[in-house]
Amino acid sequence: MGTAQSISCIETNEKDLSVYLTPRQISLVQETWHQINDDLPKLGLLIFLKFFQTEPEMKSLFPKIIKMNESNQLEWDIDNEMLTKHAVTVLEGLGAAVENLDDSDFLNSVLISIGQTHVKRNVKPQMLKKLWPSLQHGLRVTLGDRYTKEVNESWKRVYQYIGIQMRKGMENPDAEFNENIVT
């Protein structure tokens, strides 16, 4: 379980996904995604409720989802409908990334753009790694015994790659997408 609590970033300037994932790992991620993507609301709630449980300080980044009291202090009551909408949006984005693992240029442009939008929501690059343990938990619960060590490692590598590309957008929030950002 120690590896679930922290992931290291892959330090390289390469933009090609093949540097991070083997064809087998891409195949495993895509196969397992197809096994779980038919109930995104359930998976999304599982992930985000775990996220809020393990990272309670992150709740303040979700003011439309976390209900406020009269004195504008966070009560930590969660609007499940809004959380479900957000979770589905996040997972649809993840699904789009998974579906485009064979097109690094397109995938990078989308992920960089997502990173840029997260800056406007006060998400810092170092916060990205905090979601991995909750995503890993959701995948493990949903896939059950199909969530092998090899599947875990493949998803971890995809998540690392997503984080690296989103970080580029977060570090360049006003830049237009071009080769100078990606390389």
C-alpha positions in Angstrom: 0.0 0.0 0.0 2.9 2.4 0.4 3.1 2.9 -3.3 -0.5 4.0 -3.3 0.2 7.0 -1.2 2.8 8.6 -3.4 3.8 8.5 -7.1 6.9 10.0 -8.5 6.9 12.1 -11.6 8.7 10.9 -14.6 11.4 13.5 -15.4 11.9 13.8 -19.1 11.2 16.3 -21.8 9.7 13.8 -24.1 6.2 14.4 -25.3 5.6 11.0 -26.9 3.5 8.7 -24.8 5.5 5.7 -26.0 8.3 6.9 -23.8 6.1 6.3 -20.7 3.9 3.3 -21.8 4.5 0.1 -23.7 1.9 -1.0 -26.2 0.9 -3.7 -23.7 0.3 -1.1 -21.0 -1.8 1.0 -23.3 -3.8 -2.1 -24.2 -4.4 -3.0 -20.6 -5.6 0.5 -19.7 -7.9 0.7 -22.7 -9.3 -2.8 -22.0 -10.0 -2.1 -18.3 -11.5 1.2 -19.1 -14.0 -0.5 -21.4 -14.9 -2.8 -18.5 -15.7 0.1 -16.1 -16.9 3.0 -18.2 -20.5 2.1 -18.3 -21.2 3.4 -14.8 -19.2 6.6 -14.5 -21.5 8.2 -11.8 -20.9 5.3 -9.4 -17.2 5.1 -10.1 -16.8 8.9 -9.9 -18.6 9.2 -6.6 -16.4 6.3 -5.2 -13.3 8.1 -6.3 -14.2 11.6 -5.1 -15.7 10.5 -1.8 -12.5 8.6 -1.1 -10.5 11.7 -2.2 -12.4 14.0 0.2 -11.9 11.4 3.0 -8.2 11.1 2.4 -7.5 14.7 1.4 -10.0 16.8 3.4 -8.1 20.0 2.8 -8.8 19.7 -0.9 -12.6 20.2 -0.3 -12.0 23.9 -0.3 -11.3 23.7 -4.0 -14.9 22.7 -4.7 -17.1 25.6 -3.4 -20.0 24.7 -5.7 -20.0 21.1 -4.5 -19.3 21.6 -0.8 -22.2 23.3 0.9 -21.6 26.5 2.9 -23.3 27.7 6.0 -24.7 31.2 6.8 -21.3 32.5 8.0 -19.7 31.2 4.7 -17.6 28.6 6.5 -17.3 25.2 5.0 -19.6 22.7 6.5 -18.2 19.7 4.5 -21.7 18.7 3.5 -21.4 17.4 -0.1 -24.0 18.2 -2.8 -24.0 14.7 -4.3 -25.8 15.8 -7.4 -23.1 18.4 -8.2 -20.3 16.0 -7.1 -21.7 13.3 -9.5 -21.8 15.8 -12.4 -18.2 16.9 -11.7 -17.0 13.3 -11.2 -18.6 12.2 -14.5 -17.0 15.2 -16.3 -13.6 14.2 -14.9 -14.0 10.6 -15.8 -15.3 11.5 -19.3 -12.0 13.4 -19.7 -10.1 10.4 -18.4 -12.0 8.2 -20.9 -11.1 10.6 -23.7 -7.5 10.4 -22.7 -7.6 6.6 -22.6 -9.3 6.5 -26.0 -6.5 8.7 -27.5 -3.5 7.0 -26.0 -2.3 6.3 -29.6 -2.3 10.0 -30.5 0.2 11.8 -28.3 0.0 15.2 -30.0 -3.8 15.4 -29.7 -3.8 13.9 -26.2 -1.1 16.4 -25.1 -3.0 19.4 -26.4 -6.1 18.3 -24.6 -4.3 17.6 -21.3 -2.4 20.9 -21.5 -5.7 22.7 -22.0 -7.2 20.9 -19.0 -4.2 21.9 -16.9 -4.8 25.5 -18.0 -8.4 25.5 -16.9 -7.4 24.0 -13.5 -5.2 27.0 -12.8 -8.4 29.2 -12.8 -9.8 26.9 -10.1 -6.7 27.4 -7.9 -5.4 23.9 -8.4 -1.6 23.8 -8.1 0.6 21.3 -10.0 1.7 19.5 -6.8 -2.0 18.8 -6.0 -2.4 16.5 -9.0 -0.7 13.6 -7.4 -3.1 13.7 -4.5 -5.9 12.2 -6.7 -4.0 9.1 -7.7 -4.7 7.0 -4.5 -8.4 7.7 -4.8 -8.4 6.8 -8.5 -6.5 3.7 -7.7 -9.0 2.8 -5.0 -11.9 3.3 -7.4 -10.2 1.2 -10.1 -9.4 -1.6 -7.6 -12.9 -1.7 -6.2 -14.6 -1.6 -9.6 -12.3 -4.1 -11.3 -11.9 -6.5 -8.4 -9.6 -9.3 -9.2 -9.0 -8.0 -12.7 -7.0 -5.2 -11.1 -3.7 -6.9 -11.2 -0.2 -5.5 -10.4 0.3 -5.1 -14.2 -3.0 -3.2 -14.6 -2.1 -1.0 -11.6 1.3 -0.2 -13.0 -0.2 0.6 -16.4 -2.8 3.0 -14.9 -0.2 4.6 -12.7 1.9 5.3 -15.7 -1.0 6.8 -17.6 -1.9 9.0 -14.6 1.7 10.1 -14.3 1.7 11.1 -18.0 -1.6 12.9 -17.6 -0.1 14.8 -14.6 3.0 15.8 -16.5 1.0 17.2 -19.5 -1.5 19.0 -17.2 1.4 20.5 -15.3 2.7 22.0 -18.5 -0.7 23.7 -19.0 -0.7 24.8 -15.3 2.7 26.3 -15.6 1.7 28.1 -18.8 -1.9 29.1 -18.2 -2.2 31.9 -20.7 0.0 30.4 -23.5 -1.5 29.1 -26.7 -0.8 25.5 -27.3 2.3 25.1 -29.5 5.3 22.9 -29.7 7.3 25.1 -27.3 5.1 24.2 -24.4 4.9 20.5 -25.2 8.6 19.8 -25.8 
